[in-house]
Amino acid sequence: MWDMSNPVLNESTFNKLRERHAGDAGWAVASGQPADTWAPPMTDGPVSTYHGGVMTVSGTASASMVLFALLMVSAAVGWIAVAEPQPGVSPVFPPIAFVGAIVGFISVIVTMFKPMTSHILGPVYAIGQGLFVGALSKMFDATYSGIVLQAVGTTLAVFGVMLFLYRTRILRVTDKFRRIVIGATLGVAVFYLASFIFSMFGANVSFLSSSSGVGILFSLFVAGLAAFNLALDFDFIERGESMGLPRRMEWFAALGLLVTLVWLYLEVLRLLAKLRDR
């Protein structure tokens, strides 16, 4: 549960949604229109863009803020659930945080196969993952004073920079860019899964948690990869609006964006801890 690349907003999911809703209202309701063309309702007055019932960037932003607020409130609960550490005694990770992590993970997996449930499972993920992130952050802060504020600030700064680069088209999401980022993300996910399985048998990959040069470079790479996934999320949201996906997909896109932000925050937290150990 410590690391999770974004499995929600990917090209396979987008293509499935295009095929699934190709005949729905909001895609092509007029005879003879291509499947990916939205036809506005006929009117005697001036023609204006109509977004009723379809996904928009502003709607996705609103859904994202709701999920982020739920995550923050839940994280505060997870933070409080960790007892204040006593001198010489390591803090204990609360069971409620483990439950939250499992619930959040299951919510994402189900949403991958049933995107139209994201308006329900999105908040469930935010609450469950918030408990986990809050408790984990408290334990890190007990060991490295002030590290959580640094990690939050760095995560927000990276988000702002990536959004600026994307909106100004300095960073362009091309097919090649998507393939590289998605391929690297899947590779990291497989590596983390294999490392977790090996750890169950007592074999650990040392540089994952060590403050060695290799360990720090690896964390920098993964944090950077998480940042590039933000660009894919922004691209998915824009394409979803242009293709006229159903309005409920705003929650799906918001969930994917939150998954990436949580992943980025955890990677930044780990990187800062390694730097503190130098």
N, C-alpha and C positions, 0 to 999 in steps of 0.2 A: 504493500500500500504506500510505501515511501515515495516511489517514483511512478508516474504514469504519464506516458506520452498521450497526445490527444487522439483517441480512436473515433471521435464523433464526427468532426468535420473533415471528411476525406473525399476524394474524387469518386470512389465507389458508391458512397452514400448519396452524393449529389446526382450521379447518373441514375441510380435506382429511383430517386425521387422524381426526376424528370420523366422517366418511363411511367411511373405509377400515376402521376397526375397529368399526363399529357392530354387526357380527354376531359379534365375537370374544368369547371368555370374558372375563369381567370387565366387560362392558358390559351384556348382557341375556341371560342364559343360561336364564331361566325363561320359559316360554311366556306370552305376553300382556303381558310387561313392555315399557315404552317403550324405545327404542334407547339412550337416554342414562341408563338406570337400572341400577345394579349390583345383582344379586340375590345375597345371601349363601347359602352352602350350607346345606341343610337339616340340622338337628341336633336331638337330643333334649334337649340341655343348654341352658344360657343362651345367648342370641344375642349375639355380639360382632362388632365390625367386623373384617372379614378383608381384608388388604391383600396377600396373596400373589400375586405376578405382576402387580401394578398399580403405577402411579407414586405416589410419596408425596413430601411436602415434605422429610421427613428424608432420604429416599434421594437426592433431588436435591441437598440440601446436602452429603451425603457425596461424590457425584460431582463437585460443584463444587470441593470442597477438594482432591480428587485432581488435577483439571485445573489448579487454581491452583498446587499444589505443582510440577507438571510445568513450568508456565510459569515459575515462579521459578527452578528449577534450570536450565532452558534459557536464561533471561535472564542468569544468572550466566556461562554459557558464552559467550553473545554479548558480554557485557561484557568478558570476558577476551580475546576474539578481536580486539578493537580495540587496536592497539599504542599504547603511551603516547606522547602527542603531544610532539614535539620543539619547542623554542622557534622560533617563526616559521613552523612547519609545521603545516598543518591535518591532523587525524587522518583516516585513510583508512577508509571504510566497508568491512568485510570481505565478500567474495563469499558466504560461508556465510550471512550475514544476509539477503542478497538471495534466496538459495535458500529460506531458511526462510520469508520473507514470501510467496513464490510458492506454496510448499507449503501454508502456512496458508490462503491465499486460495482455492486449489483445494479444500481440505478443506471449507471453509464452503459453497462453491458446490455441491459434490456432496451435502453433508448436506441442503441445502435441498430437493433432489429425492429423496433417499433417507434420510429421518430415522432409519430403523432401523439405519443404519450408524454412528450417532453414537458408539456405545461404542468404535468403532475410530478413526474420524476425529476425534473430540473430542480424544483424547490427541495425535494427529498435529498438529492445529491448535495445541494448547498448546505443543508442542515447537518447531514451526516458527516460530510467532509470537513465542515467547519469545526465540529467537535474534535476531530483528529488533528487538524492543523493547529487549533488553539492549544490543545494539550501538548503537542510536540513543540510548539513555539515556547511554551512556558518552561519545558525541560531544557531547551537550548539556552534560553535566557538565564536560567539558573546557573548554567555553566559558563556562558559567555555574556556577561552583563551588557545590555544595550544592543545585542546582535539582531533582535527582532525588528527594532525600529530601522536599523540599517538595511535589513533584508526587504522590509516593506517599502522603504524609500527607493531602493534600487529597483525593485520590481515595477513600481509605478513609473519610475524614470524610463526604464526600458520600454514599457508599454507606450508611453508618450512619444519616445523617439521612433519606435516602429510605426506608430500611427502616422506621425509626421512624414516619415520616409515613404509610406504607402500612399498617403493622400497627395503628396507632391509628385508622385510617380518617380521619385529617385530610385525607389526599389520597385521593380516590376515583377509581378507574379506571372511568369511564363510557364508553359507546359514543362520545359526542362527544369525550371526552378522547382515546380511541384514534385516532379519525379525524384529529384535529388533530396529534397527535404523529407518527403514521405519515406523514401528508401532508407535514409539515415535514421529517421525516427523509428521505423520498424526494427532496424538493426540494433538500436539502443534498447528498445523494449525487449527484444529477444535476449540480449546480453544481460539485462537486469533480471529477467526471469530465470535464465540459466544460473546466474550468481546466487539467486535466492534458493534454487533447488540444491546447488552445491553446498550452500551454508547449512542446510538441514543435515548434511552428512559430515559437517565439521570442516569443510574446505571453503576458505574465504579468499576472495580476490582482494589483495591487500590495498591496492591503490584506490579502491572505491571509498574508503574512509580515511586513508592516510593523508598526511600533509606533505607528502613528497612532491617533487616537481611534477612527476607523472600524474599523481593524483590531482593536483591543482589544474594541470592542463586538461585532464579529462573532464573535470567539473566545469571548466570554462567552455569546453566544446559542447557539453550537454546543455548548459545554460544558454549558450548561443543558439543551439538547435531549437530550444524551446521558444526563444525570441523569434526565430524565423517562422515557427509555426503560427505565431500571431499574425504574420502577413497572410498565411493561408486562410486563417479565420476571417480576416477582413475581406479577402477575396471571395470567400464563400458567401458572406453576407451580401456583398454587392451583387454577385451573380444571382443569388437567390431572389433579390428584389427585381433585377432585370428580367428574370425568367418568370416572375409572378407566382412563386411558390405560395402555398396556402399560408394564411396569417399565423397559424399555430407553429409554423416552422421558425418563427421569431424566437420561440422558447428553445427550440432545438439548436439554433445558431448561438443563442446566449449561453446555453449549457456548454457547448463546445468551447466557446471563448473562456468561460470560467474554468474549465478543465485545464486549458493551456496556462492560464494565469496561476492556478494552484501549483501546477508542475513547475513553472518558472520560479515561483517563490520558494518552493522546497529545494530546488537546485541552487538558487542563490544563497539560501540559508546554509546549505552544506558547504558551498564554496567559501563563504565567509568564516565558517567554523574552521575549515582547513587553514585559511590564512591566519586566523588567530593562534593556531597551534604551531605556526612556524617559529 
